[in-house]
Amino acid sequence: MQIPSITLAIETGADYWEAEALYDLCFSPGRSALSSYRLREDVSPIADLCWTARDPDAVLAGVIRCWPCYVGETPVVLLGPVAVHPTRQGEGIAGRLIYRVTQVARKAGWSRILLVGDLPYYSRFGFQQLTGVIMPPPTNPERVLGLSLASDSWAGIHGPVRKADDCILPR
Ligand SMILES: CC(C)(COP(=O)(O)OP(=O)(O)OC[C@H]1O[C@@H](n2cnc3c(N)ncnc32)[C@H](O)[C@@H]1OP(=O)(O)O)[C@@H](O)C(=O)NCCC(=O)NCCS
């Protein structure tokens, strides 16, 4: 669904605290206890894969951020968190943010996107359950999902997911 009145833009420093507040609202302030946050600590997000969605009054309606990480020795995009304000959910805003990020990632040369989430939601974007990709505990393995941005690019990729320790380039 397209929502012409919503404007997508790359997140800037001026958006940061507003985006944090939206994440706290949607996930609760305890969100940093989630295992996926262990992969984000002290690692910079991928700047061109962090986007905001604002309504015509410039109110923040949705946000998405992505981080680099490794699966084994392979660099991948860790998508999320994605959050949409409770009053704007069901309008397709998360869908637009996710499509935008996957398009930009593909153009930038990334081959694989990883996330922890609900397959019934993310399957509509082409995500499938990954077997053999191990997130830091505690993570339900059924929620470890991947999207190939190049032909069958997750084939043969397995192992523990670990933090990006320095600048990693798209692959
Ligand atoms: C999940 C979330 C980002 C979706 O945002 P959104 O803008 O409402 O999503 P969209 O409008 O693109 O899609 C809405 C559709 O997804 C469905 N959906 C939403 N969350 C779902 C889930 N967890 N499982 C299955 N379907 C889901 C809705 O029922 C709706 O279905 P419909 O299209 O048949 O009506 C939003 O609900 C949110 O911020 N939730 C709290 C934070 C969160 O859980 N983030 C995701 C972490 S994995």
The ligand as a Gaussian input file, in Angstrom:
#p B3LYP/6-31G(d) Opt

LIG

0 1
 C        5.389000      -4.608000      13.427000
 C        5.186000      -3.149000      12.983000
 C        6.548000      -2.514000      12.693000
 C        4.332000      -3.154000      11.714000
 O        4.169000      -1.814000      11.302000
 P        2.966000      -1.397000      10.324000
 O        3.326000      -0.095000       9.703000
 O        1.690000      -1.480000      11.078000
 O        3.030000      -2.573000       9.263000
 P        2.354000      -2.613000       7.841000
 O        1.257000      -1.567000       7.783000
 O        3.404000      -2.580000       6.820000
 O        1.697000      -4.048000       7.831000
 C        0.543000      -4.275000       8.608000
 C        0.130000      -5.726000       8.428000
 O        1.086000      -6.558000       9.084000
 C        0.413000      -7.365000      10.027000
 N        1.337000      -7.582000      11.148000
 C        1.873000      -6.645000      11.961000
 N        2.662000      -7.263000      12.878000
 C        2.597000      -8.583000      12.627000
 C        3.172000      -9.717000      13.229000
 N        3.972000      -9.627000      14.278000
 N        2.891000     -10.937000      12.688000
 C        2.065000     -11.060000      11.620000
 N        1.481000     -10.012000      11.005000
 C        1.755000      -8.794000      11.509000
 C       -0.806000      -6.577000      10.402000
 O       -1.803000      -7.414000      10.921000
 C       -1.207000      -6.009000       9.048000
 O       -1.812000      -7.011000       8.286000
 P       -2.747000      -6.664000       7.022000
 O       -1.864000      -6.004000       6.003000
 O       -3.254000      -7.996000       6.562000
 O       -3.806000      -5.751000       7.558000
 C        4.423000      -2.344000      14.060000
 O        3.243000      -3.034000      14.414000
 C        5.225000      -2.071000      15.323000
 O        5.934000      -1.075000      15.411000
 N        5.113000      -2.984000      16.304000
 C        5.837000      -2.827000      17.559000
 C        7.331000      -3.039000      17.356000
 C        7.640000      -4.358000      16.679000
 O        7.124000      -5.407000      17.050000
 N        8.511000      -4.278000      15.648000
 C        8.881000      -5.422000      14.842000
 C        9.958000      -6.202000      15.515000
 S       10.240000      -7.746000      14.714000

